[in-house]
Amino acid sequence: MKERGRAVSVPTVCPVQSHLAKSGRPKVMSENSSMPRQLQRKKKVIVVEDDEMFGRLLNYQLHANGYDAYVCSIATNLFDRIKLDGVPDLFVLDYFLGDETISGLDLCRKVKSYFDRPVIMLTGNDNVETTVSCLNAGAEQYIIKPCDIRELIARIEVTLRSRTVSKESNIQSFSLFLDDDISFSWEDECLIHTDGNKVKLTQKEIALLELILREPNRFVDRRKAFNVLYGYNMDPFNRSIDILIGRIRKKIRILDDRYIIKNLRGKGYLLCRRKE
């Protein structure tokens, strides 16, 4: 079914029935009438789960319940699938991804940043901090593992029913722009200059820079940044965000020294351009 790093896919075949009336003319359905099940578009669900047996079981159950499911064990396959088949209706992401360089939380933030789709997190911890981390990362729901597959299927159905999903299914841009010359790419995990130079970013640097670029006026509160990145309130003496900001400053400066990140004492950080 699946080797490590490869997707699990179980083909399903639906019988094709004729929808012609006895007269040979197509049946006309009223606006309120439901489409025949065979003609309804299957909801797409992408699952990232590094437990092979659980992934197989979930893949089977999703297909059995009428979903177009794609299960993979690594984040790279998720984005490859999106490029190939478009954005799914819902993501199911494991909190712990084993040897992956990207955590389940960072992956959740990543897909929520670019795709207007709900996320359900699977977690092995039932403590409050884990729950808060999942919700702060943007997940609509979380489920404690081990869980009954029927409960997960039910939560998927409820989440899809309660959310109005955009009809746009094409992949969105993986890039954000500092200006016309410098862009930030989630896909390549780096800053890219139009002259071809690139600077690699770590996952936490990516999450923080992406947060700054999406904030109004490119200002981010220090405590808010810490809470978003780590999932809990910041200790007043914690310097993690300051260290990340320092690294991002240096990397931006490599590409264009006109950009600076100001430290607004007691408030946060402001990304701006030096006055000429």
Secondary structure, DSSP 8 states (H G I E B T S, - for coil): ---TTS-B-----------B-TTSSB----TTS---GGGS---EEEEE---HHHHHHHHHHHHHTT-EEEEESSHHHHHHHHHHH---SEEEEES--TT-SS-HHHHHHHHHHH----EEEEES--SHHHHHHHHHTT-SEEEESS--HHHHHHHHHHHHHHS---S--S----EEESSSSEEEETTTTEEEETTS-EEE--HHHHHHHHHHHHSGGGEEEHHHHHHHHHSS---TT--HHHHHHHHHHHHHHHH-TTEEEEEETTTEEEEEE---
